[in-house]
Amino acid sequence: MSMKVYVVDGNRTPFLKARGKPGPFSAVDLAVQAGRVLMMRHPEIAGEIEEVILGCGSPGAEATNPARVAALRMGLGKDMPGWTVQRNCGSGMQSIDSAFRYIRAGDYDCLLVGGTESLSHAPLLLNEDAVDWFADVNMSKSMLGRLSAVSKFRFSMLEPVIGVEKGLTDTVVDLGMGQTAEILRYEWDIKRSEADAYAVESHKRLAHAQQEGWLDKEIDPVFGPDGELYDKDDGVRPDSTVEKLATLKPVFEKPYGHVTAGNSSQVSDGACWLIVASERFVEKHGLEPLGEIKDSQWAALSPARMGLGPVHSVTPIMTRNGLGMSDIDLWELNEAFAHQVLACLKAWESDEFCREELGLDSALGSIDRDRLNVDGGAVSLGHPVGTSGARIVLHALNAMKRRGNRTGIATECIGGGQGGGMLLEAINGPVQTQAPEIQTQGETA
């Protein structure tokens, strides 16, 4: 018999937009600030955490295992194991999924998991000519040889390779993530105006959520080294309009592409943590968790069409649990690109696609836009790569609780041609062990 797995609580930092230079926090700094607050909120749990798992897409050289470094700096003790997972955009969700499977199997009772990323701190790299030049100078055995090597310096060697740009390019198909979004917009005939309208709606939904205080329980403020307070996602543009976005030039396929900075996710810094625990742990401590993790699935597809990852990962969850689109009260589909989200929606609505690529008899159906990314998404609040998967799970549970929803899906596309999805069930009140539940037909995802 498998153990039920619950998300007890969670929090995150504000997502801070990268603005052309390193931000005030490293990835570990962000994780530590958020984690300390969460542990202070649950002192009775802090001493019973058995392991720390943290997603991070681009660990810096100063902390190649951010999970262990963060655990030590958070004061969890020298004997606290910690390890870091990397599944590109799915890293944060992978940390949750690892905990889900460990706890369901009975190996653990309480784990601290999440994701962190500081993309503004991504390094500038030496280009290949500069690397070769340094190597020649270093390997020269004589003064004359060294002078000869030095004389070969060219100013072009000073041109850096931008780490973020290189990291967001798939080396197998030699396409940037934005170019894969262009492929999907062409395949699915998504108009520029549709994507821009979606982006505007994302900003308006996030601005409304901030105004209503709906994110206050989710976000804990952080203080910079200079004492400056950061208390909200700062990439939101409430005054965004389709007319303004229409003036932006394409970034990835010039001059005729449709994907712009305005309808793409923002490069951001941020961290998110969740406490994941077993049913017996929850009952032992009398906890009222946010919700239960019911099922999960990873999937893969061509890297050139990576944006359809959610379709490939969520559909098996839906079919094995006997669910239709209308059975899902709330969807969190990470907004890597507006075109990519719209492509996923059209794929699920396509009889041909669902038959040929998903093995279904017909289209899975449509998602009610009033149930999708109800408080905005990565287009408006940012996409710190290793963090986003954890954020969408936490936010889905918080939003479901606020709205009185029961069933939710959190899903994302993943660079390199993958997708991840989770089926969630909100809990309003103490855990009822005999409560009716979604029927899960398969034990493994």
Salt bridges, closest charged atoms under 4 A:
ASP9 OD2 - ARG41 NE 3.19
ASP9 OD2 - HIS42 NE2 2.63
ASP29 OD1 - ARG73 NH1 3.10
GLU44 OE2 - HIS42 ND1 3.59
GLU48 OE1 - LYS284 NZ 3.38
GLU48 OE2 - HIS285 NE2 3.01
ASP97 OD2 - ARG101 NE 2.83
ASP109 OD1 - ARG280 NE 2.60
GLU182 OE1 - ARG185 NE 2.76
GLU187 OE1 - ARG305 NE 3.14
ASP189 OD1 - LYS191 NZ 3.12
ASP196 OD2 - ARG192 NE 2.90
GLU201 OE2 - ARG205 NE 3.05
GLU218 OE2 - ARG12 NE 2.83
GLU218 OE1 - HIS395 ND1 2.77
ASP220 OD2 - ARG41 NH1 3.34
ASP233 OD1 - ARG12 NH1 2.84
ASP234 OD2 - ARG19 NH1 3.18
ASP239 OD2 - LYS244 NZ 3.47
GLU292 OE2 - LYS294 NZ 3.44
ASP295 OD2 - ARG320 NE 2.68
GLU332 OE1 - ARG391 NH2 3.69
GLU357 OE2 - ARG305 NH1 3.33
GLU357 OE1 - HIS312 NE2 3.81
ASP375 OD2 - HIS395 NE2 2.81
ASP375 OD2 - ARG402 NH1 2.94
GLU425 OE1 - ARG406 NH2 3.57
GLU437 OE1 - LYS4 NZ 3.04
GLU437 OE2 - LYS294 NZ 3.52
